[in-house]
């Protein structure tokens, strides 16, 4: 199994509606992205979050599935509007 973890620090101009859209679209990847086992997103509740207020976790069947996700059209469409709104961090590992 391959785990992809991400966090966002939202830029000041990001709206509540955009934040909700991001969560909705990321959750919608489940069942659409080959090899994606499950996805979870939510508000980062850690007091040690260094400003990252949004967090997510994706479990993939393997590293190759995660690599394919990176160039999947649904993911690229999300990135097109989301990247200008965030300062992201990503962590990946095999479990």
LUMLO-365273 format. One line per 2 residues: their letters; for each residue x, y, z of N, C-alpha, C, O. Coordinates in nm, 3 decimals, padded with zeros to 5 digits. Last residue first. Example, Ala and Ser with C-alpha at 12.3 -4.5 7.8 and 13.67 -1.06 7.14 Angstrom:
# LUMLO-365273
SA = 01.285,-00.225,00.708,01.367,-00.106,00.714,01.290,00.003,00.787,01.341,00.114,00.804 ~ 01.319,-00.569,00.780,01.230,-00.450,00.780,01.320,-00.330,00.780,01.424,-00.332,00.846
//
This chain:
# LUMLO-365273
XX = 00.352,00.152,00.301,00.316,00.091,00.430,00.288,-00.057,00.409,00.256,-00.128,00.505 ~ 00.545,00.414,00.169,00.488,00.282,00.152,00.462,00.223,00.289,00.541,00.241,00.382
XX = 00.462,00.767,00.150,00.539,00.653,00.199,00.468,00.522,00.169,00.347,00.519,00.147 ~ 00.473,01.121,00.129,00.438,00.993,00.067,00.524,00.883,00.129,00.642,00.903,00.157
XX = 00.351,01.440,00.185,00.432,01.332,00.239,00.383,01.203,00.177,00.262,01.179,00.172 ~ 00.343,01.787,00.107,00.305,01.649,00.076,00.404,01.553,00.139,00.524,01.579,00.146
XX = 00.198,02.108,00.134,00.304,02.017,00.177,00.253,01.876,00.147,00.134,01.849,00.162 ~ 00.116,02.423,-00.029,00.096,02.283,00.007,00.222,02.218,00.065,00.334,02.265,00.047
XX = -00.052,02.699,-00.014,00.089,02.666,00.007,00.085,02.522,00.057,00.053,02.499,00.174 ~ -00.313,02.797,-00.245,-00.254,02.721,-00.135,-00.102,02.727,-00.132,-00.036,02.757,-00.231
XX = -00.426,02.908,-00.471,-00.489,02.938,-00.342,-00.418,02.878,-00.222,-00.456,02.904,-00.108 ~ -00.315,02.820,-00.708,-00.296,02.961,-00.672,-00.350,02.998,-00.532,-00.321,03.107,-00.482
XX = -00.406,02.542,-00.703,-00.266,02.579,-00.673,-00.248,02.727,-00.640,-00.170,02.757,-00.550 ~ -00.679,02.525,-00.791,-00.643,02.519,-00.650,-00.503,02.572,-00.619,-00.484,02.639,-00.517
XX = -00.714,02.525,-01.066,-00.772,02.636,-00.991,-00.725,02.641,-00.846,-00.728,02.747,-00.783 ~ -00.545,02.307,-01.138,-00.552,02.428,-01.220,-00.608,02.547,-01.141,-00.556,02.658,-01.150
XX = -00.595,02.091,-00.972,-00.474,02.172,-00.952,-00.481,02.305,-01.024,-00.427,02.405,-00.976 ~ -00.830,01.987,-01.090,-00.831,02.042,-00.954,-00.713,02.136,-00.934,-00.729,02.248,-00.886
XX = -00.728,01.896,-01.333,-00.833,01.999,-01.333,-00.843,02.065,-01.196,-00.863,02.187,-01.187 ~ -00.551,01.698,-01.244,-00.497,01.817,-01.312,-00.599,01.930,-01.316,-00.562,02.047,-01.304
XX = -00.737,01.513,-01.145,-00.641,01.577,-01.054,-00.585,01.704,-01.116,-00.573,01.807,-01.049 ~ -00.866,01.441,-01.381,-00.944,01.498,-01.270,-00.853,01.570,-01.171,-00.889,01.676,-01.120
XX = -00.653,01.332,-01.541,-00.723,01.457,-01.579,-00.804,01.520,-01.466,-00.810,01.643,-01.457 ~ -00.357,01.229,-01.370,-00.496,01.198,-01.407,-00.569,01.330,-01.438,-00.548,01.429,-01.368
XX = -00.102,01.257,-01.277,-00.130,01.308,-01.412,-00.273,01.276,-01.460,-00.304,01.294,-01.577 ~ -00.115,01.148,-01.022,-00.055,01.281,-01.039,-00.086,01.341,-01.176,-00.095,01.463,-01.189
XX = -00.205,00.888,-01.058,-00.298,00.989,-01.007,-00.245,01.130,-01.034,-00.323,01.220,-01.065 ~ 00.033,00.759,-01.119,-00.067,00.777,-01.225,-00.170,00.883,-01.186,-00.216,00.959,-01.271
XX = 00.149,00.757,-00.864,00.216,00.829,-00.973,00.118,00.856,-01.087,00.119,00.964,-01.146 ~ -00.029,00.588,-00.735,-00.016,00.728,-00.691,00.050,00.812,-00.799,00.010,00.926,-00.822
XX = 00.022,00.353,-00.875,-00.113,00.412,-00.878,-00.110,00.557,-00.835,-00.180,00.641,-00.892 ~ 00.289,00.306,-00.803,00.255,00.334,-00.943,00.117,00.397,-00.955,00.097,00.486,-01.038
XX = 00.270,00.240,-00.532,00.333,00.366,-00.572,00.296,00.404,-00.715,00.274,00.521,-00.744 ~ -00.060,00.096,-00.473,00.087,00.093,-00.480,00.138,00.229,-00.528,00.061,00.319,-00.560
XX = -00.320,00.155,-00.399,-00.278,00.016,-00.403,-00.127,00.003,-00.405,-00.071,-00.089,-00.345 ~ -00.339,00.434,-00.172,-00.334,00.376,-00.305,-00.288,00.231,-00.296,-00.225,00.190,-00.199
XX = -00.504,00.661,00.029,-00.438,00.530,00.027,-00.452,00.472,-00.114,-00.563,00.462,-00.168 ~ -00.463,00.991,00.136,-00.509,00.901,00.030,-00.431,00.770,00.041,-00.309,00.770,00.059
XX = -00.555,01.255,00.341,-00.483,01.129,00.332,-00.548,01.046,00.222,-00.670,01.032,00.215 ~ -00.524,01.601,00.436,-00.585,01.490,00.365,-00.493,01.370,00.360,-00.371,01.381,00.373
XX = -00.607,01.918,00.585,-00.525,01.797,00.574,-00.600,01.689,00.499,-00.723,01.686,00.497 ~ -00.571,02.257,00.654,-00.646,02.157,00.579,-00.556,02.037,00.559,-00.440,02.053,00.521
XX = -00.395,02.430,00.772,-00.526,02.417,00.834,-00.616,02.314,00.765,-00.725,02.285,00.814 ~ -00.086,02.496,00.859,-00.155,02.407,00.766,-00.290,02.372,00.827,-00.298,02.294,00.922
XX = 00.040,02.633,01.063,-00.042,02.709,00.969,-00.113,02.626,00.864,-00.193,02.679,00.787 ~ 00.165,02.435,01.215,00.246,02.535,01.145,00.167,02.609,01.037,00.222,02.643,00.933
XX = 00.039,02.248,01.379,00.019,02.240,01.234,00.094,02.342,01.152,00.088,02.337,01.029 ~ 00.010,02.197,01.647,00.145,02.202,01.592,00.145,02.199,01.440,00.241,02.152,01.378
XX = -00.246,02.152,01.718,-00.191,02.283,01.755,-00.048,02.301,01.703,00.009,02.410,01.713 ~ -00.450,01.990,01.476,-00.328,01.988,01.556,-00.283,02.129,01.592,-00.282,02.217,01.506
XX = -00.660,01.980,01.305,-00.689,02.019,01.442,-00.566,02.024,01.531,-00.576,02.057,01.649 ~ -00.734,02.056,00.983,-00.623,02.013,01.069,-00.647,02.068,01.209,-00.654,02.190,01.228
XX = -01.035,01.949,00.839,-00.963,02.058,00.905,-00.853,02.000,00.992,-00.875,01.904,01.067 ~ -01.002,01.694,00.584,-01.068,01.768,00.690,-00.980,01.878,00.744,-00.866,01.898,00.701
XX = -01.037,01.385,00.402,-00.991,01.523,00.415,-01.064,01.590,00.530,-01.172,01.547,00.570 ~ -00.955,01.073,00.264,-01.016,01.145,00.376,-00.954,01.284,00.380,-00.833,01.300,00.363
XX = -00.997,00.796,00.050,-00.950,00.932,00.069,-01.026,00.993,00.187,-01.144,00.967,00.208 ~ -00.893,00.472,-00.078,-00.982,00.564,-00.006,-00.914,00.698,00.015,-00.793,00.712,00.000
XX = -00.765,00.364,-00.307,-00.845,00.282,-00.217,-00.944,00.367,-00.139,-01.063,00.337,-00.136 ~ -00.691,00.411,-00.631,-00.716,00.488,-00.509,-00.813,00.409,-00.422,-00.928,00.388,-00.459
XX = -00.682,00.267,-00.867,-00.584,00.236,-00.763,-00.600,00.315,-00.635,-00.528,00.289,-00.538 ~ -00.813,00.523,-01.070,-00.772,00.384,-01.057,-00.664,00.366,-00.949,-00.567,00.442,-00.943
XX = -01.048,00.746,-00.959,-00.904,00.734,-00.983,-00.864,00.587,-00.966,-00.879,00.532,-00.856 ~ -01.313,00.716,-00.889,-01.281,00.771,-01.022,-01.135,00.751,-01.060,-01.101,00.742,-01.178
XX = -01.330,00.625,-00.633,-01.415,00.561,-00.732,-01.389,00.608,-00.874,-01.438,00.547,-00.969 ~ -01.239,00.935,-00.513,-01.261,00.795,-00.477,-01.364,00.736,-00.573,-01.472,00.792,-00.593
XX = -01.264,01.197,-00.591,-01.166,01.114,-00.660,-01.188,00.965,-00.631,-01.158,00.880,-00.715 ~ -01.430,01.330,-00.419,-01.491,01.272,-00.538,-01.393,01.188,-00.620,-01.435,01.116,-00.710
XX = -01.257,01.448,-00.237,-01.332,01.329,-00.195,-01.393,01.257,-00.315,-01.407,01.135,-00.313 ~ -01.179,01.666,-00.397,-01.080,01.565,-00.357,-01.151,01.437,-00.315,-01.109,01.328,-00.353
XX = -01.419,01.809,-00.417,-01.358,01.753,-00.537,-01.254,01.647,-00.503,-01.243,01.547,-00.574 ~ -01.465,01.879,-00.145,-01.565,01.803,-00.221,-01.501,01.735,-00.342,-01.525,01.617,-00.367
XX = -01.239,02.032,-00.082,-01.270,01.911,-00.006,-01.365,01.821,-00.085,-01.345,01.699,-00.091 ~ -01.270,02.242,-00.271,-01.151,02.156,-00.270,-01.180,02.025,-00.198,-01.148,01.918,-00.250
XX = -01.513,02.356,-00.189,-01.502,02.293,-00.322,-01.383,02.199,-00.327,-01.392,02.090,-00.382 ~ -01.439,02.464,00.055,-01.538,02.356,00.051,-01.533,02.283,-00.082,-01.546,02.160,-00.086
XX = -01.262,02.659,-00.039,-01.214,02.556,00.053,-01.310,02.436,00.055,-01.266,02.321,00.055 ~ -01.436,02.816,-00.186,-01.326,02.747,-00.254,-01.270,02.635,-00.167,-01.234,02.529,-00.218
XX = -01.601,02.914,00.016,-01.659,02.832,-00.091,-01.550,02.755,-00.165,-01.571,02.639,-00.203 ~ -01.422,03.070,00.162,-01.482,02.953,00.223,-01.540,02.858,00.119,-01.529,02.736,00.132
XX = -01.146,03.173,-00.051,-01.277,03.189,00.012,-01.323,03.058,00.077,-01.269,02.951,00.050 ~ -00.822,03.303,-00.046,-00.905,03.183,-00.063,-01.036,03.202,00.014,-01.035,03.242,00.131
XX = -00.657,03.516,00.013,-00.768,03.542,-00.079,-00.856,03.419,-00.104,-00.956,03.429,-00.176 ~ -00.454,03.413,00.177,-00.555,03.504,00.232,-00.676,03.522,00.143,-00.786,03.543,00.192
XX = -00.405,03.063,00.120,-00.366,03.202,00.101,-00.483,03.290,00.142,-00.598,03.247,00.141 ~ -00.388,02.788,00.342,-00.466,02.866,00.247,-00.411,03.009,00.238,-00.375,03.067,00.340
XX = -00.183,02.532,00.350,-00.198,02.662,00.415,-00.268,02.746,00.310,-00.214,02.771,00.203 ~ -00.262,02.189,00.343,-00.266,02.319,00.276,-00.263,02.430,00.380,-00.330,02.424,00.482
XX = -00.117,01.864,00.311,-00.173,01.972,00.392,-00.166,02.101,00.314,-00.078,02.121,00.230 ~ -00.129,01.509,00.257,-00.108,01.646,00.212,-00.171,01.743,00.311,-00.266,01.710,00.383
XX = -00.009,01.184,00.189,-00.063,01.278,00.287,-00.034,01.419,00.238,00.074,01.446,00.184 ~ -00.041,00.873,00.060,-00.015,01.011,00.019,-00.086,01.103,00.118,-00.209,01.100,00.129
XX = 00.080,00.546,00.074,00.007,00.652,00.143,00.056,00.788,00.093,00.175,00.815,00.084 ~ 00.040,00.229,-00.064,00.113,00.355,-00.073,00.024,00.466,-00.016,-00.093,00.477,-00.052
X = 00.085,-00.118,00.000,00.000,00.000,00.000,00.089,00.124,00.000,00.198,00.123,00.057
//
